[in-house]
Amino acid sequence: MDPQALLECAQDTSEDGRQKLAKAVANFFDERTLNDSEKDLAGDILLNLVRQAETDLREALSERLAIQANIPPELIVYLANDQINIARHVLMHSPVLNDVDLIYIITSKGQDHWRTIAQRDSVSPVVADRLIDTGDTGTVLNLIDNQRVNLQRSSMKKLVKFSLKSEELQAPLLRRPEIDAEVAIDLYMVVSEALRREISVKFDLPGHVIDHAIEDLIHELSNEAKGLRNATPEMKSLARRFNERKEVTPDLMIKTLRRGQIGFFLSLFAEKIGVEPEHVIRLIQKDAGKPFVVACRYTGMMKSEFASLFLLSRGIRTGEKIVDQRELALALKNFDQLKDFDVQRIMKTWIKSPELI
C-alpha cells in the first residue's frame, strides 16, 4: 500500500477499514526501503493522517507503532503528547523517543504522562532525575518499582530525601538493588523502626558513622532551604521521625542551633511540643522570650540545657547574637519560678489554640 492508498484508506470509517489502516501504517516502514526524501514525504502523510484520525484509531496506531524503531520521530512525538490513553503505549515502549523528547513531555504534561514514563524499559539518569523532581509520589513510586531501570547514586540520595515526605516509598526503596551501605545509612535515618531493624540485619552500621551521616543530612537540608529560618517539609518530616524514636533531645537541639541550622531547630522544637515551626518563632520572640521559657520547661529539659538554648536563640529573638547577662538571669529566674501545674495548663491551651501564643 503506497502513501496515497493509505490516505484513501483513512476515508473508510468502518471498523474493518480502521483495523486495515492501523495495520497498514504499522507495516508501512517495515515493508520497503525508503530514501530520506521518501521517508520525509511518507512521514508527513502519516502525521496528517493521524491528526485527522478518531481517538480509537490513534490509540490503535500508538499500540502498533510503539515497538517499532524506524517510525518517523515526529509521528511518535505527536502520539506521545496526545491524551494519556493514546500516549501510554509509545511513552512506555517506543525506542524512538529520546531524552529531549521525554524531558519536554515531563515539562509540558501532567502526572499521568510522568507516571507512564517512569515505567519505561529504559530511563536515563537525566530523565530519572526529572521524574523525581516532579514531586509526584505516584511517579516516584513507579520509578522505584521499575526494576528494569538502573538508578544512579545521586538519584538514590534524592529518593531517600523524597521519602521523608512520602513514607510509602521507604520500603520499596530498601528493596532496590542499588542500595549499598552508604545509601542504607541515609535511609536508616528516615525510616520506621521496623525498617531500621531490616537495614541493621543487611548492613553493619557503626554508631559514629550514623551520627556523622545525620549531621551531613541536616546540613544538606539546611543549605537547600531558601531562607535561614525556613522549616522545609523535609525538615519537618525528619523531625517527626526523630520524635517518634524519642531522639529529639536538648543536646540535638543545642547542636543544631550551634551550627546555625535554625530551620531544623524550629522543626525539632515544634515537633517536641506539638505546634508548627512558625509558632516556635513567636514563642521565642514574644515578651522577651517568656513563652519560650514555658515551652522549654514543658519539654522537661534541665536548667543548664535551657540556658544554652536561650543563649543560642538570641539571634531568632532579636537579630543580635550577644546576650545581656541580665536578660539571661531573668529568664533563669522565670524558669525556676514556674510551677509544673501552670506549665501544663498554659501549654495545653497553646497546643489547642496556637494563635494565642
Sine and cosine of phi, psi and omega as CSV:
sin_phi,cos_phi,sin_psi,cos_psi,sin_omega,cos_omega
0.00,0.00,0.86,-0.51,-0.02,-1.00
-1.00,0.09,0.15,-0.99,-0.06,-1.00
-0.83,0.56,-0.61,0.79,0.00,-1.00
-0.92,0.40,-0.64,0.77,0.02,-1.00
-0.91,0.42,-0.59,0.81,0.06,-1.00
-0.87,0.49,-0.69,0.72,-0.01,-1.00
-0.90,0.44,-0.65,0.76,0.04,-1.00
-0.91,0.40,-0.62,0.79,0.01,-1.00
-0.89,0.45,-0.52,0.86,-0.01,-1.00
-0.90,0.43,-0.35,0.94,-0.01,-1.00
-0.98,0.18,-0.19,0.98,0.05,-1.00
-1.00,0.09,0.96,-0.27,-0.10,-1.00
-1.00,0.00,0.08,1.00,0.03,-1.00
-0.94,0.33,0.31,-0.95,0.03,-1.00
-0.86,0.51,-0.67,0.74,0.00,-1.00
-0.90,0.43,-0.64,0.77,0.00,-1.00
-0.91,0.41,-0.63,0.78,-0.02,-1.00
-0.94,0.34,-0.63,0.78,0.04,-1.00
-0.92,0.40,-0.62,0.78,0.03,-1.00
-0.90,0.44,-0.66,0.75,-0.02,-1.00
-0.92,0.40,-0.71,0.70,0.00,-1.00
-0.87,0.50,-0.67,0.74,0.01,-1.00
-0.92,0.40,-0.66,0.75,-0.03,-1.00
-0.91,0.42,-0.67,0.75,0.01,-1.00
-0.90,0.43,-0.68,0.74,-0.03,-1.00
-0.90,0.43,-0.56,0.83,-0.06,-1.00
-1.00,0.01,-0.21,0.98,-0.19,-0.98
-0.82,0.57,-0.74,0.67,-0.10,-1.00
-0.99,0.14,-0.24,0.97,0.03,-1.00
-1.00,0.08,-0.33,0.94,-0.16,-0.99
-1.00,-0.08,-0.12,0.99,-0.06,-1.00
-0.52,-0.85,0.43,-0.90,0.11,-0.99
-0.99,-0.17,0.88,-0.48,-0.08,-1.00
-0.92,-0.39,0.57,-0.82,0.15,-0.99
-0.98,0.18,0.06,-1.00,-0.11,-0.99
-0.88,0.48,-0.68,0.73,-0.02,-1.00
-0.92,0.40,-0.61,0.79,0.03,-1.00
-0.92,0.38,-0.63,0.78,0.05,-1.00
-0.88,0.47,-0.68,0.73,0.00,-1.00
-0.89,0.45,-0.68,0.73,-0.01,-1.00
-0.91,0.41,-0.72,0.70,0.01,-1.00
-0.90,0.44,-0.63,0.78,0.02,-1.00
-0.89,0.46,-0.67,0.74,0.02,-1.00
-0.89,0.45,-0.67,0.74,-0.01,-1.00
-0.90,0.44,-0.71,0.70,-0.02,-1.00
-0.92,0.40,-0.62,0.78,0.01,-1.00
-0.91,0.42,-0.67,0.74,0.06,-1.00
-0.90,0.44,-0.61,0.79,0.03,-1.00
-0.89,0.46,-0.73,0.69,-0.03,-1.00
-0.91,0.42,-0.63,0.77,0.00,-1.00
-0.87,0.49,-0.52,0.85,-0.03,-1.00
-1.00,-0.03,-0.13,0.99,-0.10,-1.00
-0.97,0.25,0.44,-0.90,0.09,-1.00
-0.95,0.31,0.26,-0.97,-0.08,-1.00
-0.84,0.54,-0.71,0.70,-0.07,-1.00
-0.92,0.39,-0.53,0.85,0.04,-1.00
-0.95,0.31,-0.64,0.77,0.04,-1.00
-0.89,0.46,-0.60,0.80,0.03,-1.00
-0.92,0.40,-0.66,0.75,0.03,-1.00
-0.91,0.42,-0.63,0.77,0.04,-1.00
-0.91,0.42,-0.67,0.75,0.01,-1.00
-0.87,0.50,-0.66,0.75,-0.01,-1.00
-0.91,0.40,-0.64,0.76,-0.05,-1.00
-0.97,0.25,-0.58,0.82,-0.08,-1.00
-1.00,0.10,-0.25,0.97,-0.15,-0.99
-0.88,0.48,-0.51,0.86,-0.10,-0.99
-0.99,-0.14,0.03,1.00,-0.03,-1.00
-0.99,-0.11,0.61,-0.79,-0.11,-0.99
-0.99,-0.12,-0.26,0.96,-0.12,-0.99
-0.95,-0.31,0.43,0.90,0.03,-1.00
-0.99,0.13,0.62,-0.78,0.04,-1.00
-0.81,0.59,0.78,-0.62,-0.04,-1.00
-0.82,0.57,-0.59,0.81,-0.03,-1.00
-0.86,0.51,-0.61,0.79,-0.01,-1.00
-0.93,0.36,-0.70,0.71,-0.01,-1.00
-0.92,0.40,-0.67,0.74,0.02,-1.00
-0.89,0.46,-0.63,0.78,0.04,-1.00
-0.87,0.49,-0.72,0.69,0.00,-1.00
-0.92,0.40,-0.60,0.80,-0.02,-1.00
-0.92,0.40,-0.42,0.91,0.01,-1.00
-1.00,-0.06,0.05,1.00,0.01,-1.00
-0.97,0.23,0.00,-1.00,0.05,-1.00
-0.87,0.50,0.42,-0.91,-0.28,-0.96
-0.89,0.47,-0.55,0.83,-0.01,-1.00
-0.92,0.40,-0.42,0.91,0.08,-1.00
-1.00,0.03,-0.70,0.72,-0.08,-1.00
-0.94,0.34,-0.44,0.90,-0.17,-0.99
-0.79,0.61,-0.70,0.71,-0.10,-0.99
-0.90,0.44,-0.75,0.67,-0.03,-1.00
-0.96,0.28,-0.53,0.85,0.04,-1.00
-0.89,0.46,-0.61,0.79,-0.05,-1.00
-0.99,0.15,-0.56,0.83,-0.23,-0.97
-0.83,-0.56,-0.37,0.93,-0.17,-0.99
-0.92,0.39,0.82,-0.57,0.07,-1.00
-0.98,0.22,-0.14,0.99,-0.04,-1.00
-0.96,0.27,-0.52,0.86,-0.02,-1.00
-0.94,0.35,0.80,-0.60,0.05,-1.00
-0.97,-0.23,-0.01,-1.00,-0.06,-1.00
-0.87,0.49,-0.64,0.77,0.01,-1.00
-0.88,0.48,-0.69,0.72,0.03,-1.00
-0.87,0.48,-0.73,0.69,-0.07,-1.00
-0.92,0.39,-0.65,0.76,0.01,-1.00
-0.91,0.42,-0.62,0.78,0.05,-1.00
-0.88,0.47,-0.68,0.73,0.00,-1.00
-0.91,0.41,-0.67,0.74,0.04,-1.00
-0.87,0.50,-0.65,0.76,-0.03,-1.00
-0.94,0.34,-0.60,0.80,-0.16,-0.99
-0.99,-0.17,-0.26,0.96,-0.05,-1.00
-0.93,-0.36,-0.07,-1.00,-0.08,-1.00
-0.94,-0.34,-0.27,-0.96,-0.19,-0.98
-0.90,0.43,-0.48,0.88,0.03,-1.00
-0.89,0.46,-0.67,0.74,0.03,-1.00
-0.94,0.34,-0.65,0.76,0.01,-1.00
-0.86,0.50,-0.74,0.67,-0.08,-1.00
-0.91,0.42,-0.54,0.84,0.03,-1.00
-0.95,0.30,-0.69,0.73,0.04,-1.00
-0.86,0.52,-0.60,0.80,0.00,-1.00
-0.90,0.43,-0.23,0.97,0.00,-1.00
-0.99,-0.16,0.07,1.00,-0.01,-1.00
-0.87,0.49,0.43,-0.90,0.04,-1.00
-0.91,0.41,-0.49,0.87,-0.01,-1.00
-0.71,-0.70,0.84,-0.54,0.05,-1.00
-0.76,-0.65,0.88,-0.48,-0.03,-1.00
-0.95,0.30,0.32,-0.95,0.03,-1.00
-0.83,0.56,-0.64,0.77,-0.03,-1.00
-0.93,0.37,-0.61,0.79,0.05,-1.00
-0.94,0.33,-0.64,0.77,0.04,-1.00
-0.85,0.52,-0.70,0.71,0.01,-1.00
-0.90,0.44,-0.65,0.76,0.04,-1.00
-0.89,0.45,-0.61,0.79,0.03,-1.00
-0.91,0.42,-0.67,0.74,0.04,-1.00
-0.89,0.45,-0.64,0.77,-0.05,-1.00
-0.93,0.37,-0.24,0.97,0.07,-1.00
-0.90,0.43,-0.41,0.91,-0.02,-1.00
0.96,0.27,0.19,0.98,-0.01,-1.00
-1.00,-0.03,0.87,-0.49,-0.08,-1.00
-0.88,0.48,-0.67,0.75,0.01,-1.00
-0.88,0.48,-0.64,0.77,0.04,-1.00
-0.90,0.44,-0.74,0.67,-0.04,-1.00
-0.91,0.41,-0.62,0.78,0.03,-1.00
-0.90,0.44,-0.66,0.75,0.06,-1.00
-0.87,0.48,-0.64,0.77,0.01,-1.00
-0.91,0.41,-0.70,0.72,0.01,-1.00
-0.90,0.44,-0.63,0.78,-0.02,-1.00
-0.97,0.25,-0.24,0.97,-0.04,-1.00
-0.99,0.17,1.00,-0.05,-0.07,-1.00
-0.97,0.26,-0.10,1.00,0.04,-1.00
-0.99,0.15,-0.21,0.98,-0.06,-1.00
-0.99,-0.16,0.68,-0.73,0.07,-1.00
-0.99,-0.12,0.90,-0.44,-0.03,-1.00
-1.00,-0.04,0.72,-0.69,0.00,-1.00
-0.96,0.27,0.31,-0.95,0.00,-1.00
-0.86,0.52,-0.65,0.76,0.00,-1.00
-0.89,0.46,-0.62,0.79,0.04,-1.00
-0.93,0.37,-0.63,0.78,0.02,-1.00
-0.89,0.46,-0.65,0.76,0.01,-1.00
-0.92,0.40,-0.62,0.78,0.08,-1.00
-0.88,0.48,-0.66,0.75,-0.02,-1.00
-0.92,0.40,-0.60,0.80,0.04,-1.00
-0.87,0.50,-0.73,0.68,0.01,-1.00
-0.91,0.41,-0.61,0.79,0.04,-1.00
-0.88,0.47,-0.59,0.81,-0.04,-1.00
-0.93,0.36,-0.19,0.98,0.13,-0.99
-0.88,0.47,-0.60,0.80,-0.03,-1.00
-1.00,0.00,-0.43,0.90,-0.07,-1.00
-0.79,-0.62,1.00,0.00,-0.14,-0.99
-0.92,0.39,-0.35,0.94,0.01,-1.00
-0.92,0.40,-0.21,0.98,0.03,-1.00
-0.99,0.12,-0.30,0.95,-0.20,-0.98
-0.93,0.38,-0.72,0.69,0.00,-1.00
-0.91,0.42,-0.75,0.66,0.07,-1.00
-0.86,0.51,-0.58,0.81,0.00,-1.00
-0.90,0.43,-0.61,0.79,0.01,-1.00
-0.91,0.42,-0.41,0.91,-0.02,-1.00
-1.00,0.10,-0.12,0.99,-0.02,-1.00
-0.90,0.44,0.63,-0.77,-0.01,-1.00
-0.93,0.38,-0.32,0.95,-0.03,-1.00
-0.98,0.18,-0.10,1.00,-0.02,-1.00
-0.91,0.41,0.88,-0.47,0.11,-0.99
-0.87,-0.49,-0.10,-0.99,-0.09,-1.00
-0.87,0.49,-0.64,0.77,-0.04,-1.00
-0.91,0.42,-0.72,0.69,0.02,-1.00
-0.94,0.35,-0.57,0.82,0.01,-1.00
-0.88,0.48,-0.59,0.80,0.04,-1.00
-0.90,0.44,-0.71,0.71,0.04,-1.00
-0.86,0.51,-0.69,0.72,-0.04,-1.00
-0.94,0.35,-0.58,0.82,-0.02,-1.00
-0.84,0.55,-0.57,0.82,-0.08,-1.00
-0.96,0.29,-0.38,0.93,-0.17,-0.99
-0.91,-0.41,-0.07,1.00,-0.12,-0.99
-0.99,-0.13,0.11,-0.99,0.02,-1.00
-0.95,0.31,0.19,-0.98,-0.02,-1.00
-0.89,0.46,-0.62,0.79,0.00,-1.00
-0.89,0.46,-0.69,0.72,0.02,-1.00
-0.94,0.33,-0.51,0.86,0.08,-1.00
-0.86,0.51,-0.69,0.72,0.01,-1.00
-0.89,0.46,-0.64,0.77,0.01,-1.00
-0.90,0.44,-0.66,0.75,0.04,-1.00
-0.91,0.42,-0.65,0.76,-0.01,-1.00
-0.89,0.45,-0.56,0.83,0.03,-1.00
-0.92,0.38,-0.64,0.77,-0.08,-1.00
-0.99,0.14,-0.49,0.87,-0.10,-1.00
-0.73,-0.68,0.59,-0.81,0.09,-1.00
-1.00,-0.05,0.96,-0.30,-0.12,-0.99
-0.93,-0.38,0.98,-0.22,0.02,-1.00
-0.89,0.46,0.55,-0.83,-0.05,-1.00
-0.86,0.51,-0.66,0.75,-0.05,-1.00
-0.92,0.38,-0.49,0.87,0.05,-1.00
-0.93,0.36,-0.65,0.76,0.03,-1.00
-0.91,0.41,-0.69,0.73,0.02,-1.00
-0.86,0.51,-0.68,0.74,0.01,-1.00
-0.91,0.42,-0.64,0.77,-0.01,-1.00
-0.91,0.40,-0.60,0.80,0.05,-1.00
-0.87,0.49,-0.72,0.70,0.02,-1.00
-0.88,0.48,-0.66,0.75,0.00,-1.00
-0.90,0.44,-0.68,0.74,-0.02,-1.00
-0.91,0.41,-0.70,0.71,0.02,-1.00
-0.88,0.47,-0.67,0.74,0.02,-1.00
-0.88,0.47,-0.67,0.74,-0.01,-1.00
-0.92,0.40,-0.70,0.72,0.02,-1.00
-0.89,0.45,-0.61,0.79,0.01,-1.00
-0.93,0.38,-0.63,0.77,0.01,-1.00
-0.92,0.39,-0.49,0.87,-0.03,-1.00
-0.98,0.18,-0.31,0.95,0.00,-1.00
-0.91,0.40,0.60,-0.80,-0.07,-1.00
-0.97,0.24,-0.36,0.93,0.02,-1.00
-0.68,-0.74,0.37,-0.93,-0.07,-1.00
-0.85,0.53,-0.60,0.80,-0.07,-1.00
-0.99,-0.16,0.15,0.99,-0.04,-1.00
-0.94,0.33,0.85,-0.52,0.12,-0.99
-0.99,-0.13,0.98,-0.18,-0.09,-1.00
-0.97,0.24,0.31,-0.95,0.06,-1.00
-0.83,0.56,-0.59,0.81,0.02,-1.00
-0.90,0.43,-0.67,0.75,0.03,-1.00
-0.88,0.47,-0.70,0.71,-0.01,-1.00
-0.89,0.45,-0.65,0.76,0.01,-1.00
-0.91,0.41,-0.67,0.74,0.02,-1.00
-0.92,0.40,-0.65,0.76,0.04,-1.00
-0.89,0.46,-0.64,0.77,0.02,-1.00
-0.89,0.46,-0.67,0.74,0.01,-1.00
-0.91,0.42,-0.67,0.74,0.05,-1.00
-0.87,0.49,-0.66,0.75,-0.04,-1.00
-0.92,0.38,-0.62,0.79,0.04,-1.00
-0.87,0.49,-0.54,0.84,-0.01,-1.00
-1.00,-0.07,0.16,0.99,0.01,-1.00
0.85,0.52,0.65,0.76,-0.02,-1.00
-0.95,-0.31,0.07,1.00,0.06,-1.00
-1.00,0.08,1.00,0.02,-0.06,-1.00
-0.97,-0.26,0.35,-0.93,0.10,-0.99
-0.83,0.56,-0.61,0.80,-0.01,-1.00
-0.88,0.47,-0.68,0.73,0.03,-1.00
-0.90,0.44,-0.69,0.73,-0.01,-1.00
-0.92,0.40,-0.62,0.79,0.03,-1.00
-0.90,0.43,-0.71,0.71,0.02,-1.00
-0.88,0.47,-0.65,0.76,-0.02,-1.00
-0.90,0.44,-0.71,0.70,0.04,-1.00
-0.91,0.42,-0.64,0.77,-0.02,-1.00
-0.89,0.46,-0.53,0.85,0.04,-1.00
-0.99,0.14,-0.01,1.00,0.02,-1.00
0.98,0.18,0.27,0.96,-0.03,-1.00
-1.00,-0.03,0.95,0.31,-0.16,-0.99
-0.91,0.41,-0.68,0.74,-0.02,-1.00
-0.84,0.54,-0.67,0.74,-0.01,-1.00
-0.96,0.28,-0.58,0.81,0.09,-1.00
-0.86,0.52,-0.72,0.70,0.01,-1.00
-0.87,0.50,-0.63,0.78,0.03,-1.00
-0.91,0.42,-0.68,0.73,0.00,-1.00
-0.90,0.44,-0.76,0.66,-0.05,-1.00
-0.91,0.42,-0.65,0.76,0.01,-1.00
-0.88,0.48,-0.68,0.73,0.01,-1.00
-0.91,0.41,-0.59,0.80,-0.03,-1.00
-0.91,0.43,-0.62,0.78,-0.08,-1.00
-0.97,-0.24,-0.14,0.99,0.10,-1.00
1.00,0.04,0.56,0.83,0.09,-1.00
-0.76,-0.65,-0.08,-1.00,0.03,-1.00
-1.00,-0.02,0.41,-0.91,-0.01,-1.00
-0.82,0.57,-0.59,0.81,0.00,-1.00
-0.91,0.42,-0.45,0.89,0.06,-1.00
-0.96,0.29,-0.52,0.86,0.04,-1.00
-0.91,0.42,-0.63,0.78,0.05,-1.00
-0.85,0.52,-0.67,0.74,0.02,-1.00
-0.91,0.41,-0.63,0.78,0.04,-1.00
-0.85,0.53,-0.66,0.75,-0.06,-1.00
-0.96,0.27,-0.62,0.79,-0.14,-0.99
-1.00,0.05,-0.48,0.88,-0.13,-0.99
-0.97,0.26,0.68,-0.73,0.15,-0.99
0.77,0.63,0.76,0.65,0.04,-1.00
0.84,0.54,0.45,0.89,0.08,-1.00
1.00,0.07,0.17,0.99,-0.01,-1.00
-0.87,0.49,-0.67,0.75,0.06,-1.00
-0.88,0.47,-0.53,0.85,0.03,-1.00
-0.90,0.43,-0.57,0.82,0.05,-1.00
-0.88,0.48,-0.70,0.72,0.01,-1.00
-0.88,0.48,-0.72,0.69,-0.05,-1.00
-0.91,0.42,-0.62,0.79,0.02,-1.00
-0.92,0.40,-0.66,0.76,0.07,-1.00
-0.88,0.47,-0.60,0.80,-0.02,-1.00
-0.88,0.47,-0.56,0.83,-0.01,-1.00
-0.97,0.24,-0.20,0.98,0.02,-1.00
1.00,0.09,0.26,0.97,-0.02,-1.00
-0.96,0.28,0.37,-0.93,0.01,-1.00
-0.98,0.19,0.27,-0.96,-0.05,-1.00
-0.88,0.48,-0.65,0.76,-0.01,-1.00
-0.91,0.40,-0.59,0.80,0.03,-1.00
-0.93,0.38,-0.66,0.75,0.05,-1.00
-0.88,0.48,-0.67,0.74,-0.01,-1.00
-0.86,0.51,-0.67,0.75,0.02,-1.00
-0.90,0.43,-0.72,0.70,0.01,-1.00
-0.90,0.43,-0.64,0.77,-0.01,-1.00
-0.89,0.45,-0.68,0.73,0.02,-1.00
-0.91,0.41,-0.69,0.72,-0.07,-1.00
-0.96,0.29,-0.40,0.92,-0.02,-1.00
-1.00,0.04,0.07,1.00,-0.02,-1.00
-0.83,0.56,-0.64,0.77,-0.02,-1.00
-0.89,0.45,-0.56,0.83,0.05,-1.00
-0.95,0.31,-0.60,0.80,-0.11,-0.99
-0.96,0.29,-0.71,0.70,-0.12,-0.99
-0.78,-0.62,-0.16,0.99,-0.09,-1.00
1.00,0.06,-0.10,1.00,0.02,-1.00
-0.95,-0.32,0.46,-0.89,-0.05,-1.00
-0.99,-0.17,-0.37,0.93,-0.02,-1.00
-1.00,0.08,0.80,-0.60,-0.05,-1.00
-0.98,-0.19,0.77,-0.64,0.11,-0.99
-0.93,0.36,0.77,-0.64,-0.04,-1.00
-0.87,0.49,-0.52,0.85,0.04,-1.00
-0.92,0.39,-0.58,0.81,0.04,-1.00
-0.90,0.44,-0.70,0.72,0.02,-1.00
-0.91,0.41,-0.66,0.75,-0.01,-1.00
-0.88,0.48,-0.66,0.75,0.02,-1.00
-0.91,0.41,-0.65,0.76,0.01,-1.00
-0.89,0.45,-0.66,0.75,0.02,-1.00
-0.92,0.39,-0.59,0.81,0.06,-1.00
-0.90,0.44,-0.71,0.71,0.05,-1.00
-0.88,0.48,-0.64,0.77,0.01,-1.00
-0.86,0.51,-0.69,0.73,-0.02,-1.00
-0.94,0.33,-0.59,0.81,-0.14,-0.99
-0.99,0.15,-0.31,0.95,-0.03,-1.00
-0.91,0.42,0.69,-0.72,0.07,-1.00
-1.00,-0.04,0.60,-0.80,-0.02,-1.00
-0.84,0.55,-0.64,0.77,-0.01,-1.00
-0.87,0.49,-0.70,0.72,-0.01,-1.00
-0.92,0.39,-0.63,0.78,0.02,-1.00
-0.86,0.50,-0.74,0.67,0.00,-1.00
-0.90,0.44,-0.66,0.75,-0.02,-1.00
-0.91,0.42,-0.72,0.70,-0.03,-1.00
-0.91,0.41,-0.71,0.70,-0.04,-1.00
-0.92,0.39,-0.58,0.81,0.05,-1.00
-0.86,0.50,-0.65,0.76,0.02,-1.00
-0.92,0.40,-0.69,0.72,-0.03,-1.00
-0.92,0.38,-0.63,0.78,0.01,-1.00
-0.91,0.42,-0.64,0.77,0.00,-1.00
-0.96,0.30,-0.62,0.79,-0.03,-1.00
-0.72,-0.70,0.98,0.20,-0.08,-1.00
-0.90,0.44,-0.30,0.95,0.04,-1.00
-0.92,0.39,-0.24,0.97,0.01,-1.00
-0.99,0.14,-0.16,0.99,0.01,-1.00
-0.88,0.47,0.00,0.00,0.00,0.00
